[in-house]
Amino acid sequence: MPVLDADDAAALPTSGGVLLDARAGERYRGGVEPIDPRAGHVPGAVSAPTTENLTPERTFRDPDELARRFAALGAEPGATVGVYCGSGVTAAHEVAALAVAGIDAALWPGSWSQWSADHDRPVETGPER
């Protein structure tokens, strides 16, 4: 599985790639942070909560439905896509949903926990993009 480090993740939004934040929207926006030292998201990341990959029965949505969801977020087949969450677990789920949609993506295992612990790294807050 392709993986990213913090520097790779930081570079994605400025180099034509897409960095998806798989956490809940309130954590992305910085309204709440129950675990990590700082609230918010990686600058340039796009909010893509993992829960939106699922049907009410808690199974993956149809591949075409997932493809439309991810395309609306800028992630399409052939694009350079990276995914993070709090600690890498739900990001792995999102990488699997992307695969169902026919989109290759890299996982950033260090995720927000790694980023927010480094006070030299910038943090954005605010509404979903």
Backbone as CSV, one residue per row, in Angstrom:
resi,resn,N_x,N_y,N_z,CA_x,CA_y,CA_z,C_x,C_y,C_z
1,MET,0.848,-1.174,0.000,0.000,0.000,0.000,0.891,1.233,0.000
2,PRO,0.608,2.190,-0.861,1.382,3.433,-0.832,1.103,4.197,0.460
3,VAL,2.165,4.751,1.029,2.022,5.542,2.254,2.692,6.901,2.082
4,LEU,2.243,7.849,2.890,2.793,9.198,2.910,3.402,9.469,4.272
5,ASP,4.338,10.426,4.307,4.772,10.967,5.588,4.206,12.382,5.664
6,ALA,4.492,13.095,6.745,3.921,14.431,6.952,4.315,15.400,5.837
7,ASP,5.544,15.332,5.387,5.978,16.235,4.323,5.269,15.929,3.005
8,ASP,5.095,14.641,2.695,4.350,14.254,1.486,2.921,14.787,1.558
9,ALA,2.287,14.612,2.717,0.902,15.062,2.899,0.809,16.574,2.737
10,ALA,1.744,17.306,3.318,1.735,18.766,3.228,1.860,19.236,1.788
11,ALA,2.616,18.505,0.984,2.867,18.914,-0.399,1.715,18.592,-1.344
12,LEU,0.896,17.623,-1.018,-0.156,17.197,-1.954,-1.072,18.332,-2.429
13,PRO,-1.683,19.108,-1.529,-2.614,20.136,-2.004,-1.967,21.228,-2.860
14,THR,-0.678,21.447,-2.700,-0.013,22.505,-3.469,0.659,21.978,-4.736
15,SER,0.623,20.668,-4.922,1.276,20.083,-6.099,0.289,19.409,-7.047
16,GLY,-0.985,19.774,-6.931,-1.981,19.215,-7.840,-2.659,17.967,-7.340
17,GLY,-2.297,17.493,-6.159,-2.934,16.319,-5.592,-4.088,16.694,-4.681
18,VAL,-4.695,15.684,-4.093,-5.821,15.864,-3.185,-5.484,15.165,-1.875
19,LEU,-5.627,15.889,-0.781,-5.433,15.325,0.554,-6.786,15.297,1.243
20,LEU,-7.302,14.099,1.482,-8.605,13.932,2.114,-8.454,13.701,3.611
21,ASP,-9.265,14.397,4.387,-9.328,14.246,5.837,-10.559,13.404,6.141
22,ALA,-10.355,12.183,6.615,-11.444,11.233,6.814,-12.154,11.387,8.154
23,ARG,-11.730,12.344,8.985,-12.353,12.522,10.300,-13.732,13.177,10.178
24,ALA,-14.456,13.176,11.265,-15.752,13.850,11.317,-15.575,15.335,11.026
25,GLY,-16.583,15.941,10.437,-16.514,17.340,10.045,-16.179,18.285,11.177
26,GLU,-16.704,18.039,12.366,-16.416,18.941,13.484,-14.948,18.923,13.886
27,ARG,-14.290,17.798,13.708,-12.849,17.753,13.983,-12.077,18.469,12.882
28,TYR,-12.465,18.266,11.629,-11.834,18.969,10.504,-11.945,20.482,10.700
29,ARG,-13.129,20.952,11.041,-13.366,22.394,11.208,-12.629,22.964,12.416
30,GLY,-12.239,22.111,13.349,-11.553,22.582,14.550,-12.495,22.937,15.680
31,GLY,-13.753,22.565,15.541,-14.739,22.856,16.574,-14.590,22.006,17.805
32,VAL,-14.017,20.828,17.633,-13.804,19.911,18.752,-12.569,19.066,18.438
33,GLU,-11.789,18.784,19.451,-10.634,17.887,19.288,-10.466,17.111,20.585
34,PRO,-11.040,15.915,20.633,-11.034,15.146,21.873,-9.734,14.404,22.187
35,ILE,-8.810,14.338,21.238,-7.646,13.476,21.413,-6.320,14.212,21.279
36,ASP,-6.180,15.005,20.253,-4.884,15.569,19.885,-4.656,16.964,20.470
37,PRO,-3.393,17.425,20.485,-3.061,18.687,21.151,-3.610,19.945,20.476
38,ARG,-3.919,19.876,19.185,-4.468,21.043,18.488,-5.644,20.605,17.622
39,ALA,-6.580,21.529,17.424,-7.762,21.253,16.607,-7.580,21.873,15.229
40,GLY,-8.233,21.289,14.240,-8.202,21.816,12.886,-7.808,20.756,11.885
41,HIS,-7.215,21.203,10.771,-6.818,20.272,9.708,-5.556,20.760,9.014
42,VAL,-4.970,19.879,8.242,-3.786,20.199,7.449,-4.194,21.228,6.392
43,PRO,-3.437,22.305,6.243,-3.780,23.309,5.229,-3.947,22.685,3.842
44,GLY,-5.065,23.023,3.208,-5.352,22.517,1.869,-6.089,21.197,1.831
45,ALA,-6.236,20.528,2.980,-6.953,19.254,3.011,-8.443,19.480,2.763
46,VAL,-9.101,18.444,2.277,-10.527,18.467,1.979,-11.241,17.533,2.945
47,SER,-12.318,18.022,3.543,-13.097,17.198,4.466,-13.825,16.096,3.705
48,ALA,-13.633,14.850,4.148,-14.262,13.687,3.511,-14.571,12.642,4.589
49,PRO,-15.525,12.934,5.481,-15.805,12.006,6.583,-16.090,10.587,6.110
50,THR,-15.444,9.648,6.744,-15.584,8.233,6.389,-17.027,7.768,6.469
51,THR,-17.792,8.304,7.404,-19.180,7.862,7.560,-19.988,8.058,6.281
52,GLU,-19.604,8.995,5.437,-20.343,9.238,4.202,-20.065,8.192,3.124
53,ASN,-19.166,7.254,3.410,-18.897,6.153,2.483,-19.884,5.009,2.652
54,LEU,-20.721,5.089,3.669,-21.560,3.956,4.062,-23.038,4.196,3.821
55,THR,-23.747,3.094,3.607,-25.204,3.108,3.528,-25.768,3.099,4.950
56,PRO,-27.078,3.281,5.099,-27.680,3.162,6.437,-27.453,1.777,7.067
57,GLU,-27.215,0.777,6.233,-26.956,-0.585,6.735,-25.490,-0.778,7.128
58,ARG,-24.682,0.298,6.982,-23.265,0.316,7.356,-22.391,-0.519,6.418
59,THR,-22.793,-0.631,5.162,-21.960,-1.260,4.136,-21.500,-0.158,3.182
60,PHE,-20.468,-0.427,2.391,-20.018,0.567,1.429,-21.134,0.906,0.446
61,ARG,-21.196,2.169,0.091,-22.121,2.606,-0.948,-21.723,1.953,-2.273
62,ASP,-22.606,2.007,-3.222,-22.370,1.492,-4.564,-21.112,2.143,-5.148
63,PRO,-20.290,1.394,-5.922,-19.076,1.970,-6.494,-19.299,3.266,-7.281
64,ASP,-20.376,3.341,-8.062,-20.644,4.567,-8.824,-20.983,5.732,-7.900
65,GLU,-21.720,5.451,-6.845,-22.062,6.483,-5.867,-20.805,7.004,-5.175
66,LEU,-19.919,6.074,-4.791,-18.655,6.482,-4.174,-17.809,7.285,-5.161
67,ALA,-17.774,6.861,-6.412,-16.987,7.579,-7.420,-17.494,9.008,-7.574
68,ARG,-18.808,9.198,-7.566,-19.374,10.551,-7.667,-19.034,11.369,-6.421
69,ARG,-19.123,10.745,-5.259,-18.791,11.446,-4.017,-17.343,11.937,-4.059
70,PHE,-16.430,11.039,-4.392,-15.017,11.409,-4.395,-14.679,12.395,-5.515
71,ALA,-15.320,12.267,-6.670,-15.084,13.220,-7.758,-15.468,14.628,-7.316
72,ALA,-16.556,14.752,-6.568,-16.983,16.062,-6.065,-15.954,16.662,-5.110
73,LEU,-15.136,15.806,-4.518,-14.085,16.252,-3.602,-12.745,16.434,-4.309
74,GLY,-12.705,16.144,-5.611,-11.478,16.301,-6.385,-10.670,15.038,-6.557
75,ALA,-11.158,13.924,-6.046,-10.438,12.645,-6.140,-11.075,11.794,-7.227
76,GLU,-10.331,11.598,-8.305,-10.809,10.814,-9.435,-9.719,9.825,-9.850
77,PRO,-10.072,8.805,-10.627,-9.044,7.882,-11.102,-7.915,8.645,-11.803
78,GLY,-6.701,8.298,-11.478,-5.533,8.942,-12.070,-5.013,10.126,-11.273
79,ALA,-5.811,10.650,-10.363,-5.366,11.765,-9.517,-4.427,11.236,-8.436
80,THR,-3.582,12.110,-7.919,-2.736,11.757,-6.783,-3.541,12.071,-5.526
81,VAL,-3.871,11.026,-4.773,-4.758,11.160,-3.619,-4.075,10.602,-2.384
82,GLY,-4.144,11.353,-1.294,-3.677,10.902,0.004,-4.797,11.042,1.011
83,VAL,-4.759,10.221,2.050,-5.820,10.225,3.058,-5.212,10.166,4.448
84,TYR,-5.785,10.976,5.351,-5.415,10.901,6.766,-6.664,11.000,7.618
85,CYS,-6.510,10.700,8.902,-7.593,10.852,9.873,-6.943,11.288,11.174
86,GLY,-7.338,10.703,12.285,-6.708,11.027,13.557,-5.412,10.263,13.745
87,SER,-5.494,8.953,13.544,-4.312,8.114,13.756,-4.097,7.082,12.659
88,GLY,-4.835,7.162,11.578,-4.626,6.275,10.439,-5.659,5.180,10.268
89,VAL,-6.505,4.933,11.276,-7.441,3.811,11.210,-8.594,4.097,10.251
90,THR,-9.333,5.198,10.450,-10.440,5.468,9.535,-9.934,5.906,8.164
91,ALA,-8.717,6.408,8.098,-8.133,6.723,6.788,-7.955,5.445,5.971
92,ALA,-7.600,4.346,6.624,-7.478,3.063,5.918,-8.838,2.648,5.354
93,HIS,-9.895,2.885,6.112,-11.260,2.613,5.648,-11.565,3.450,4.402
94,GLU,-11.156,4.713,4.429,-11.405,5.596,3.286,-10.597,5.154,2.065
95,VAL,-9.369,4.693,2.267,-8.568,4.169,1.158,-9.288,2.970,0.532
96,ALA,-9.904,2.134,1.372,-10.662,0.991,0.851,-11.873,1.465,0.055
97,ALA,-12.590,2.488,0.540,-13.741,3.018,-0.188,-13.305,3.622,-1.521
98,LEU,-12.179,4.310,-1.515,-11.635,4.851,-2.770,-11.338,3.714,-3.749
99,ALA,-10.779,2.618,-3.257,-10.485,1.470,-4.118,-11.770,0.903,-4.714
100,VAL,-12.836,0.825,-3.919,-14.131,0.367,-4.429,-14.588,1.268,-5.572
101,ALA,-14.277,2.564,-5.473,-14.660,3.534,-6.498,-13.681,3.563,-7.671
102,GLY,-12.630,2.748,-7.615,-11.663,2.695,-8.708,-10.582,3.761,-8.631
103,ILE,-10.330,4.275,-7.424,-9.352,5.348,-7.230,-8.240,4.856,-6.317
104,ASP,-7.009,4.956,-6.783,-5.858,4.596,-5.954,-5.544,5.746,-5.007
105,ALA,-5.167,5.412,-3.779,-4.832,6.443,-2.800,-3.747,5.938,-1.870
106,ALA,-2.999,6.882,-1.310,-1.953,6.575,-0.333,-2.455,6.916,1.059
107,LEU,-2.031,6.136,2.021,-2.397,6.323,3.424,-1.286,7.070,4.152
108,TRP,-1.667,8.038,4.956,-0.710,8.701,5.842,-0.953,8.160,7.245
109,PRO,-0.174,7.172,7.680,-0.398,6.541,8.980,-0.236,7.491,10.168
110,GLY,0.669,8.459,10.090,0.873,9.377,11.213,-0.308,10.291,11.448
111,SER,-0.988,10.661,10.370,-2.221,11.417,10.382,-2.194,12.653,11.277
112,TRP,-3.388,13.094,11.703,-3.509,14.333,12.463,-2.745,14.274,13.786
113,SER,-2.671,13.113,14.407,-1.929,13.007,15.674,-0.480,13.417,15.485
114,GLN,0.132,12.999,14.411,1.515,13.377,14.120,1.611,14.866,13.796
115,TRP,0.728,15.354,12.926,0.762,16.749,12.488,0.550,17.705,13.661
116,SER,-0.493,17.469,14.440,-0.866,18.411,15.500,0.141,18.430,16.640
117,ALA,0.934,17.394,16.773,1.956,17.342,17.828,3.185,18.169,17.470
118,ASP,3.336,18.526,16.204,4.472,19.319,15.746,4.030,20.778,15.632
119,HIS,4.349,21.586,16.622,3.867,22.967,16.669,4.491,23.869,15.605
120,ASP,5.458,23.356,14.840,6.006,24.123,13.725,5.151,23.984,12.467
121,ARG,4.210,23.037,12.488,3.345,22.815,11.318,2.090,23.675,11.443
122,PRO,1.686,24.342,10.362,0.500,25.190,10.408,-0.789,24.389,10.491
123,VAL,-1.801,25.004,11.046,-3.114,24.381,11.187,-4.160,25.339,10.633
124,GLU,-5.117,24.784,9.878,-6.251,25.563,9.415,-7.488,25.117,10.175
125,THR,-8.424,26.030,10.351,-9.725,25.707,10.920,-10.771,26.340,10.011
126,GLY,-11.989,25.958,10.202,-13.057,26.561,9.427,-13.846,25.548,8.618
127,PRO,-14.747,26.052,7.802,-15.698,25.175,7.101,-15.046,24.225,6.101
128,GLU,-15.801,23.179,5.791,-15.350,22.205,4.800,-15.169,22.873,3.458
129,ARG,-14.221,22.359,2.699,-13.992,22.839,1.335,-14.569,21.865,0.363
